Amino acid sequence: MAVQPSCRRSRHERRDAGLTAARLIASGFSCGFAPRAPGTVASAAATAAGLLLLWIGPAALAVAALIAVIGGWRVIAAATTEPDPGWVVIDEVAGQWIAMLALPGPSVAGGLAALALFRLFDIAKPGPIGWAERLPGALGIMADDVLAGALAALVLALGELLLMRFGS
């Protein structure tokens, strides 16, 4: 029995078959195709990019986050009809950048704190984050990460206030 030519392609070739602009963006410029923990890989990449955006200025990060939220919703709707495919990570990028909006400036420590808090809330899905994930389609895919990012930003901001008030 002969093997079909399509079966001989590598896993990487099959994964990238039909990589449209919408799929490229939805996958976080291919971070979503990481073999393990694609959401964490995308969040880490977004943290690095977010620190660069913060270095340019807080407005640059805010605009990028807004574009990721609105554009993410649009490209997810265009790229897939699956409920929440693992390769779609633009939602993690948007949520990570929202979390980083609470940082006073670019710092590795701040970026790592935002990353840890965002991933914690994105994975644990407390309260309204879990509810938002159950919304249909692209809205549900994006909404839980937007809320996880907002909650992480709130915790970061409260932590900064406490450090200013009681820190050395």
Secondary structure as UniProt FT lines:
FT   HELIX           5..8
FT   HELIX           11..16
FT   TURN            17..18
FT   HELIX           21..26
FT   TURN            27..30
FT   HELIX           31..33
FT   HELIX           38..56
FT   HELIX           58..79
FT   TURN            86..87
FT   HELIX           90..100
FT   TURN            101..102
FT   HELIX           108..124
FT   HELIX           128..133
FT   HELIX           137..166
//
